[in-house]
Amino acid sequence: MREQSSVSTEPHTRVEEMKERLAPIIHHVSERKLPARAYQILRLAIRNLKLLPGPTILEREIAEVLDMSRTPVREALIRLQTEGVVHLIPRKGFEVEPISAKDLKEIYEVVEMLEGLAAGLAVSVMDGDDLDHLEELISQQEQALSHNDLDEWARLDNLFHFTIIEHAGNQRLANVIDVHADQLYRARLLTINKRPLPLQSIVEHRAIAACMKAGNAEAAQASMQSHRKRARNEILEVLEEDQDSM
């Protein structure tokens, strides 16, 4: 469920609602150092639409949800603000920043080029087992779509792309893409129910995998860039329509 519950007037109720919403993420994060733990939980909660733009969230409420003091929570929020994910409200709390069409367009312009480069570089690195794994991910995406499980499709889509990026063997390239990865994932989830069923994405993933299997780095790069460009246009169209209607 990706809808954020309406904010209750009762602080205790708000905390209980957030605890329930964030529980799977809290249990998933294994980091023990409190500032890093708070950062990872909040980052994933925003990325996965468990915390949405709109209502102000109090710092003390998040501290209670995460079962820690306000100091590590504040450190995490300052870090998230420097990344442009939240806006801090002095002596009150924070708000999750919305994704603007302009920001997303700029992010995609960077990622399109870098992911294309990653696909080209990975051709000479990925062996038969690696390519079989890519094709298995595509098959799992098809299965997710057959069950109308768009959340699972989005998770597998993300894994497909990052499998290729990891095999590019360029850590600086991976780091730059990683800076923007959460915003791209959040945008996909925000718009997924307003876009056509992503069957074309499956076709394009198979084309990318086929180019890589053929050992054609130039074709793999071009296919990846074309894939990202089409997805960008589709997502931006929805975001721009939503922003125009506000």
Secondary structure, 3 states (H helix, E strand, C coil): CCCCCCCCCCHHHHHHHHHHHHHHHHHHCCCCCHHHHHHHHHHHHHHCCCCCCCCCEEHHHHHHHHCCCHHHHHHHHHHHHHCCCEEEECCCEEEECCCCHHHHHHHHHHHHHHHHHHHHHHCCCCCHHHHHHHHHHHHHHHHHHHCCCHHHHHHHHHHHHHHHHHHCCCHHHHHHHHHHHHHHHHHHHHHHHHCCCCHHHHHHHHHHHHHHHCCCHHHHHHHHHHHHHHHHHHHHHHHHHHHHCC
